[in-house]
Amino acid sequence: MARRSQVKTASHPSVLLMTVLAELKRQGLIGNLGVSNVIPEQLAEALKITDIVCVQNYYNVAKRNDDAFIDRLAKDGIAS
C-alpha cells in the first residue's frame, strides 16, 4: 500500500480519477472540484490536472499541524 506522503504516478487511481473528473468539468457536467485529506504534494499533482477550488483536511482547534498549508491555500485563493 502506498504511503499518503508519496506522490502519485499517472497510473495511480487517484490521478486517473482526477483526470476523469477534470474531463467532466471540461464538458460542463461538473462545476468545481475540491479534494480532501491531502498533503501539499498531492494537491500539487491535482493542480497539474485541473483547478482545485477547495481543500477539506482534518483541521481544528486541537489539530493544527496544517497551519502553514492552510496559510498557503489562502494565499493561493483555495478555500479550506
Sequence and secondary structure as in RCSB ss.txt:
>XXXX:A:sequence
MARRSQVKTASHPSVLLMTVLAELKRQGLIGNLGVSNVIPEQLAEALKITDIVCVQNYYNVAKRNDDAFIDRLAK
DGIAS
>XXXX:A:secstr
   TTS   TTSHHHHHHHHHHHHHHTTS    EEES  HHHHHHHHHHS   EEE    SS  TTHHHHHHHHH
TT B 
